[in-house]
């Protein structure tokens, strides 16, 4: 999955040099102006995300020097910057939705977007519950996360049972 996303965003960078844009209501299709616009807007962010990803994917295990390996791990931390790409993706989706003339199709797409959001929200809530279960596993209480995996609670100091 990492390779798929990496190739997608790399190709997006290439295609962005040939994708027209609107300036003051006028469609700009000249390659030189498109390139200048892309270089002055999204290119730096795209490079800040894609280049460390390529370095991480291609050389993280084969790098002999520890300093370079640490720098590549820092590049993995740059994945957070990828969230800014959601803004770009949202703009692309909104532009595509402008071309939909069928109200039924627009309604179906809106419902699918809402369904996706609900599934994503449920996923986040489930992850938070799992985190709560994992963090509480240090007590002597058997909780649901331990019973599902068949593990026993681990504790550094046993609790007293009272007076």
Protein Blocks (a to p, Z undefined) as FASTA:
>chain_A
ZZmmmmmmmmmmmmmmmcccdeehiacfbfklmmmmmmmmmmmmmmmmmmmmmmmmmmmm
mpmbfklmmmmmmmmmmmmmmmmmmmmmmmmmmmmmmmpmbfklmmmmmmmmmmmmmmmm
mmmmmmmmmmmmmmmmmpmbdcfklmmnopacddfbdcdebZZ
